[in-house]
Amino acid sequence: MTPAHEQPAPVLPPLVQAYLAYLATTRKLAPLTQASYQRDLSALVRCMAAHRSSPADDQALRQLKSHDIRHFVARLHGGGLSGRSLARMLSAWRGFFRYLIRHHQHPDDPCQGVRVPKSPKMLPHALSPDETARLLTFDPTDALATRDLAMFELFYSSGLRLTELAQLQLADIDFNEGTVRVAGKGNKTRIVPVGKLALEALQAWLALRQGWQTADDTTLFLSQRGRPIHPRTIAYRLQQRARQQGLDDRVHPHALRHSFASHVLQSSGDLRAVQEMLGHASIRSTQVYTHLDFQYLAKIYDQAHPRAKKKPEKPE
C-alpha cells in the first residue's frame, strides 16, 4: 500500500485553498515553501478522507478533534514518516488551524497538545576548515568554472540558503561596502558581509557574465543558456566539484551554509551574530551549531591531550 503522504494530491477543500492563497499573496512565502505547505495539508486531507471513508470538505475540517489528529499522526508514522517529518507536518497543520481561527471563526485548534514520536537528533553536516579550503581552491579555466567559484565562495562567505543564492540580483551585491542583500524566508531582507575572496571571485564572474546574457536579465548567476540558474543545477555543480577535489558526495549547498555557521561560531563565539547572518527567526535554530562547535573541540582534544581516550593499564 502506498504511504498516505506519497499518494496522489487530493482535491483540496476551499478553506485549504484559501489558506494557500493567503500564504502566497499575504505572507509572500517562497514557491518552494508554498509547495511544502501544500504537500503537508494534502496529507491532512487524505487522512481525513481515509478516516471518514468520504471526501474531506470544509465541514469535516470544522469537526476535527485532537483524537483525530493523533490518529492521523500514528497512521503516517506507521506508514514510514519520521518524527522529524511529522513535526514539520504538524507545524504546518497548526499554522492552518490558527489561520482558520483568526479569519474563518473556526472553533479551536485540534492539533493542540498533540505530540509526535521523537527521532534521533541529526546534526547538520559541516565541512572542516581544511575541507572547505580544498573545495574552494581550484583554478577556474573557463567561464563555467569562474561562475561556479563565485557561487561557492559566496555560499561559504555569507551562509546563504540555496534559493537565496539562486534569486540574487546584480544590485544585491555592494562591492564598496562588501555586503550582499538577501531576501530570506517570509520575504525578510537581511544584509550579510561578503569576504574578500568571494568579492574577487564575483568580480571575475561579472567580467564574463555579459557574454552569457541573452536578455535584459538582472539575475546574478546565469546558466549557459543565459537564463537564471536553477537551484538543482547549483547543487549538481557543487557535488561535481566536490568529487573533483577529492571530497565525498555529502557536500551539498546546505553543507556550505552549515560550514559557514560552524566556522564563524568557532572563531567568534557570538551566537546572536550568527543568527542574524543566517536569517534565523529563532535563536533555537542557531543553537544547533553550538553542538557542532563542541564536536570540533572534542575532536581536537582527543587528538592532542595526552590522556584523551587512553585506556587505563590493568593492574598485574
Secondary structure, 3 states (H helix, E strand, C coil): CCCHHHCCCCCCCHHHHHHHHHHHHCCCCCHHHHHHHHHHHHHHHHHHHHHHCCCCCHHHHHCCCHHHHHHHHHHHHHCCCCHHHHHHHHHHHHHHHHHHHHHCCCCCCCCCCCCCCCCCCCCCCCCCHHHHHHHHCCCCCCHHHHHHHHHHHHHHHHCCCHHHHHCCEHHHEECCCCEEEEECHHHCEEEEECCHHHHHHHHHHHHHHCCCCCCCCCECCECCCCCECCHHHHHHHHHHHHHHCCCCCCCCHHHHHHHHHHHHHHHHCCHHHHHHHHCCCCHHHHCHHHHHHHHHHHHHHHHHCCCCCCCCCCCC
